[in-house]
């Protein structure tokens, strides 16, 4: 009679470890069976299609038709009236005017007139930007001097960059217009 010998327990885990190691080596070696096929990556980089996110395939045109106040002043009256319909014609006519001459000369002249006008406090000026920060009749606004094709455009704008609509701004622009001959 044969006696049964117990199977060595040390061989089973070793065999399992070797099998797992062999499977890991085959999987990591790039075997075709484990790799998906994508023809786009097989092509040369120059011939691959360019993928652009949907919002980046066209330029932003949201502000393309907006006109600056200087351009509005240089535009023909019919265009200016139609584009200013939402703001009211009175605001468009009372917060800016055209002056013939160079911007630097007009900027200096506006500064002299602001200093001579009673009740006007020039808080600061930025010659390179063509602006005076002004306090007048309880309002705070900028007097802006902008070059245009036919000379210079002088306007009053609020801190948001919109035409100033306060009574002080309208009065001061009227005073400057009378003095500069705009």
Phi and psi in degrees as a GROMACS rama.xvg file:
@    title "Ramachandran Plot"
@    xaxis  label "Phi"
@    yaxis  label "Psi"
@TYPE xy
-94.4537  142.616  UNK-2
-97.4646  143.171  UNK-3
-83.785  131.217  UNK-4
-98.3141  141.099  UNK-5
-69.9129  141.149  UNK-6
-74.0915  138.998  UNK-7
-67.817  127.976  UNK-8
-79.6474  -12.3341  UNK-9
-78.0113  -24.4051  UNK-10
-78.8871  -34.0126  UNK-11
-63.0949  -50.6486  UNK-12
-64.8392  -34.0359  UNK-13
-65.644  -40.3152  UNK-14
-66.6136  -40.8198  UNK-15
-63.9654  -41.5237  UNK-16
-64.4773  -40.262  UNK-17
-66.5755  -40.4256  UNK-18
-65.7639  -41.4972  UNK-19
-65.9856  -39.1575  UNK-20
-65.527  -41.0444  UNK-21
-64.4966  -41.8818  UNK-22
-63.9236  -40.7722  UNK-23
-64.8381  -39.6258  UNK-24
-65.2891  -43.4095  UNK-25
-64.8109  -41.354  UNK-26
-67.7177  -38.1287  UNK-27
-81.4602  -13.8123  UNK-28
-79.1887  -4.93086  UNK-29
88.8148  30.5899  UNK-30
-60.0264  137.694  UNK-31
-57.4216  -28.0376  UNK-32
-67.0091  -30.8806  UNK-33
-95.8837  -8.29189  UNK-34
-103.267  134.353  UNK-35
-78.2255  159.203  UNK-36
-110.507  128.01  UNK-37
-135.315  112.953  UNK-38
-67.7563  -23.6528  UNK-39
-63.1521  -36.9482  UNK-40
-81.058  -13.8365  UNK-41
-78.0733  -20.3732  UNK-42
-77.765  163.718  UNK-43
-69.7926  154.021  UNK-44
-58.8309  -30.7853  UNK-45
-70.1297  -27.6397  UNK-46
-97.7209  -3.53398  UNK-47
-71.2809  144.279  UNK-48
-71.4607  143.942  UNK-49
-87.1884  127.013  UNK-50
-101.942  120.223  UNK-51
-117.7  133.555  UNK-52
-58.0067  147.648  UNK-53
-56.4987  -37.2427  UNK-54
-81.1217  -4.67292  UNK-55
-108.116  4.26573  UNK-56
-86.8578  -8.49798  UNK-57
-134.662  148.402  UNK-58
-69.8441  154.599  UNK-59
-72.7979  120.741  UNK-60
-116.608  19.7186  UNK-61
-64.2094  -33.8741  UNK-62
-107.8  22.1976  UNK-63
-68.9185  -29.8282  UNK-64
-101.698  3.33692  UNK-65
-72.9104  137.009  UNK-66
-105.697  136.755  UNK-67
-75.4397  160.641  UNK-68
-58.7055  -34.813  UNK-69
-66.3634  -39.014  UNK-70
-70.7451  -33.1851  UNK-71
-65.3401  -36.6815  UNK-72
-69.1318  -33.085  UNK-73
-82.7656  -14.3616  UNK-74
-73.7263  155.689  UNK-75
-60.1558  155.086  UNK-76
-59.5731  -38.1951  UNK-77
-65.7467  -38.5631  UNK-78
-69.0583  -42.9956  UNK-79
-62.0789  -44.1529  UNK-80
-62.3467  -43.9341  UNK-81
-69.9052  -35.5741  UNK-82
-77.8993  -21.0277  UNK-83
-98.43  8.60684  UNK-84
-59.1833  -37.2238  UNK-85
-71.2115  -24.9898  UNK-86
-94.1495  -13.4597  UNK-87
92.7597  133.313  UNK-88
-67.2068  -30.7836  UNK-89
-64.6592  -40.8934  UNK-90
-65.3745  -41.8304  UNK-91
-62.8691  -37.5757  UNK-92
-83.7953  -21.9224  UNK-93
-102.873  -4.84407  UNK-94
-112.536  9.51082  UNK-95
-170.619  157.958  UNK-96
-157.616  161.563  UNK-97
-94.6997  145.734  UNK-98
-133.755  136.33  UNK-99
-80.0269  141.895  UNK-100
127.565  169.876  UNK-101
-75.9558  153.396  UNK-102
-62.3447  -43.5958  UNK-103
-63.3668  -40.5901  UNK-104
-66.5473  -44.2933  UNK-105
-65.1904  -39.7953  UNK-106
-59.9602  -44.9844  UNK-107
-63.4297  -44.1554  UNK-108
-63.6519  -40.6255  UNK-109
-62.6453  -40.8021  UNK-110
-61.3578  -41.3315  UNK-111
-64.2439  -42.0637  UNK-112
-67.3599  -37.9912  UNK-113
-64.3643  -41.1522  UNK-114
-65.3844  -32.1976  UNK-115
-85.6432  -14.1884  UNK-116
-82.4008  126.483  UNK-117
-68.3767  134.213  UNK-118
91.7146  -7.25039  UNK-119
-91.6417  128.938  UNK-120
-116.467  117.973  UNK-121
-87.9646  107.744  UNK-122
-72.3843  -44.5177  UNK-123
-159.296  163.997  UNK-124
-138.724  149.758  UNK-125
-130.884  95.3709  UNK-126
-62.6544  -38.0398  UNK-127
-65.5874  -31.305  UNK-128
-89.9659  -16.1994  UNK-129
74.7242  36.9506  UNK-130
-129.627  147.685  UNK-131
-119.291  129.331  UNK-132
-90.0179  117.204  UNK-133
-123.492  141.175  UNK-134
-111.07  124.888  UNK-135
-155.385  131.076  UNK-136
52.3864  42.3593  UNK-137
79.0813  4.5579  UNK-138
-117.624  151.482  UNK-139
-118.291  125.305  UNK-140
-158.459  173.517  UNK-141
-105.592  140.585  UNK-142
-102.554  117.317  UNK-143
-111.178  135.366  UNK-144
-116.396  114.058  UNK-145
-122.062  134.818  UNK-146
-74.0117  139.805  UNK-147
-133.053  175.696  UNK-148
-61.1341  -36.9724  UNK-149
-98.3456  13.638  UNK-150
142.118  -115.015  UNK-151
-140.046  145.911  UNK-152
-115.105  123.273  UNK-153
-107.31  127.884  UNK-154
-145.743  163.421  UNK-155
-110.911  128.289  UNK-156
-128.974  147.622  UNK-157
-82.806  175.412  UNK-158
-59.2766  -21.5349  UNK-159
-82.8667  -6.89926  UNK-160
91.1568  5.52646  UNK-161
-92.174  158.619  UNK-162
-55.9754  130.082  UNK-163
-68.9512  132.852  UNK-164
-112.559  2.33924  UNK-165
-71.3416  158.834  UNK-166
-62.7384  -37.8497  UNK-167
-63.4311  -42.794  UNK-168
-63.6622  -43.3159  UNK-169
-63.9446  -43.1138  UNK-170
-65.0649  -43.3361  UNK-171
-66.625  -41.0116  UNK-172
-64.5151  -38.9275  UNK-173
-62.7255  -40.0931  UNK-174
-64.5997  -45.2422  UNK-175
-65.4257  -39.1953  UNK-176
-62.4749  -42.8691  UNK-177
-65.5925  -38.591  UNK-178
-75.3199  -33.7623  UNK-179
-91.6464  -12.1231  UNK-180
77.0409  35.698  UNK-181
